[in-house]
């Protein structure tokens, strides 16, 4: 049985463990050095939009968070969504549950637009997840990141909330 709850500082170690392999061993994020547990604690503490964790048997298996899309005041109703799952949690519907709950909580908190920035790595899983949750393609930024000896595009996807 899995649960989805608002992240608390005690979840930082589990969140760090989920994210670190993506930073060091994949192109799914442009991060190359994983944030420390202390940095995750600060991110949880400073969150102004929902930051959720998915746990199974007391272990963090994934997380989803929303952050301001841009710092300028006119963007205050738009959020960028982020979601990561531990490999053992993938393919079991957890990503969809976590993303749906994040979008619901963002709408309840006053967000009107959700934007996903997805690295186009040739793996369609994230795009498919976001499409299934109602996101549509909004644009492509070509060759904007360089990681693991290759240039990468990002795909922007967007969903109206509320």
C-alpha positions, 0 to 999 in steps of 0.5 A: 500500500502506498501513500501520498503526503505533503513532504516534511524535512524528515523525508529529505533523505529518501527524496535525495536517494530517489533523485541522486541516480537521475543526476549522476547516471541519466539525462532525465535531469540537467542536474549533474551533482545531486542536491545534499540532504540539507539542500532538500530539507531547505527546499521542503521548508521553503516550498510555497507550492505543494511538495509531495512524497509517495511512500510504500512501507515507510520508504520514499519511492517518489516525489512531486513538487511544484515551483514558481514557473518564473520569478516575475509577479505576472507569472504568480499563477503558473507553476513548473511541475517535477516528478521522480520515481525510484526505479522499483516504483515505476510502471505501477501507476504511482507516477500518475497518482502522484502527478494527479494529486500534485495538480489537484493541490496546485489548483486548490492553492490557486495555480492556473497553469502547470508547465512541465519541462521534459528532457527529450532523451528518447525515452517517452515515459515522461511525455506519455505520463504528462499526456495522460494527465492532460498536458499538451505540447507547448514547444521545444527548446533545441540543444539547450543542455549538454550532458553525458557527451550529447546535446539535449532538447527540452520539451515544454508541456502545459496544462490548464488547472482550475 
